[in-house]
Amino acid sequence: PCLEIADQLFLELGASHFTSFGCIVDLMPGEELREYLPFVIPVSWSPRRLVTDFLKLPVSGFTLPKFAVIDRQGDLRHLLEGPPGYDLWRMVTDFRQIIEPIIAEPSEGTKEIQV
């Protein structure tokens, strides 16, 4: 559900206010990253250790999916668990309530986030 939510928020909020991407964690040995169509957002992959280090979380007990909200300065503002069962439109509404106040904050410039 996180890819669908991120994609929908990107479509609704627009690239000038919101950047979104998907990250597949830990491909299996020999597994290729497949093309995630019809998503608009880019989808890539990363080893679990890099993701947990970036989010400052222990590897032990790290579960997926996660939805991270990172502000313009590159600070992690919210880390939410992806639910097992969900209503996509309700979740998009809930996530908008988290993201819109961050978008409304005055911009002090942005920094590039290294993932």
C-alpha positions as CSV (number, residue, x, y, z in Angstrom):
1,P,0.0,0.0,0.0
2,C,2.9,2.5,0.6
3,L,3.8,2.7,-3.1
4,E,0.1,3.4,-4.0
5,I,-0.2,6.0,-1.3
6,A,3.1,7.8,-2.2
7,D,2.1,7.7,-5.9
8,Q,-1.4,9.2,-5.2
9,L,0.0,11.9,-2.9
10,F,2.6,12.8,-5.6
11,L,-0.2,13.1,-8.2
12,E,-2.4,15.2,-5.9
13,L,0.2,17.5,-4.3
14,G,2.5,18.0,-7.3
15,A,6.2,17.9,-7.8
16,S,6.7,21.5,-6.7
17,H,5.5,20.6,-3.1
18,F,6.2,17.0,-2.7
19,T,8.7,14.4,-3.8
20,S,8.0,10.8,-3.5
21,F,9.9,7.6,-4.3
22,G,9.7,3.9,-3.5
23,C,12.4,1.7,-2.1
24,I,12.4,-2.1,-2.2
25,V,14.5,-3.5,0.6
26,D,16.6,-6.6,0.2
27,L,16.2,-8.1,-3.2
28,M,16.8,-11.9,-3.1
29,P,20.1,-13.1,-4.5
30,G,19.8,-13.0,-8.3
31,E,16.5,-11.1,-8.2
32,E,16.2,-8.3,-10.7
33,L,14.4,-5.0,-9.8
34,R,11.3,-5.2,-11.9
35,E,9.6,-2.2,-13.5
36,Y,6.9,-1.0,-11.2
37,L,4.2,0.1,-13.6
38,P,1.9,2.0,-13.6
39,F,3.5,4.1,-10.8
40,V,4.6,7.6,-11.5
41,I,7.1,7.7,-8.7
42,P,10.6,6.2,-9.2
43,V,11.1,2.8,-7.5
44,S,14.6,1.6,-6.6
45,W,16.1,-0.8,-4.1
46,S,18.5,-0.7,-1.2
47,P,20.1,-3.2,1.3
48,R,18.3,-3.3,4.6
49,R,21.4,-2.1,6.5
50,L,21.5,1.2,4.5
51,V,17.8,1.8,5.1
52,T,18.0,1.2,8.8
53,D,21.1,3.3,9.1
54,F,19.4,6.2,7.2
55,L,16.3,5.9,9.4
56,K,18.4,5.4,12.5
57,L,16.7,2.2,13.4
58,P,18.0,-1.2,14.6
59,V,18.2,-3.9,12.0
60,S,16.7,-6.3,14.5
61,G,13.0,-6.2,14.4
62,F,12.9,-3.9,11.4
63,T,9.6,-4.6,9.6
64,L,8.1,-3.4,6.3
65,P,6.4,-1.6,4.9
66,K,7.3,1.8,6.2
67,F,6.3,5.3,5.1
68,A,8.9,7.9,5.9
69,V,8.1,11.7,5.8
70,I,11.3,13.7,5.4
71,D,11.2,17.5,5.4
72,R,13.0,19.9,3.1
73,Q,16.0,19.9,5.4
74,G,16.3,16.2,5.2
75,D,15.0,15.5,8.7
76,L,12.9,12.5,9.3
77,R,9.6,13.9,10.6
78,H,7.3,10.8,10.7
79,L,7.9,7.1,10.3
80,L,4.7,5.2,9.9
81,E,4.0,1.5,9.6
82,G,2.2,0.3,6.5
83,P,-1.0,-1.4,7.7
84,P,-1.8,-5.0,6.8
85,G,-5.4,-4.1,5.7
86,Y,-6.2,-0.7,4.4
87,D,-8.6,1.7,2.6
88,L,-6.4,3.5,0.1
89,W,-8.4,6.7,0.0
90,R,-8.7,6.9,3.8
91,M,-5.0,6.5,4.2
92,V,-4.3,9.1,1.5
93,T,-6.5,11.5,3.5
94,D,-4.7,10.6,6.7
95,F,-1.2,11.0,5.2
96,R,-2.2,14.4,3.6
97,Q,-3.0,15.6,7.2
98,I,0.5,14.8,8.2
99,I,2.2,16.1,5.0
100,E,0.3,19.3,4.4
101,P,1.5,21.2,7.5
102,I,5.1,20.3,6.6
103,I,4.6,21.6,3.1
104,A,3.1,24.8,4.5
105,E,6.2,25.5,6.6
106,P,8.4,28.4,5.4
107,S,11.2,27.1,3.3
108,E,14.7,27.7,4.6
109,G,16.2,26.1,1.6
110,T,16.6,22.5,0.9
111,K,19.4,20.0,1.2
112,E,20.0,17.0,-1.0
113,I,19.2,13.8,0.8
114,Q,21.7,11.0,0.4
115,V,20.0,7.6,0.5
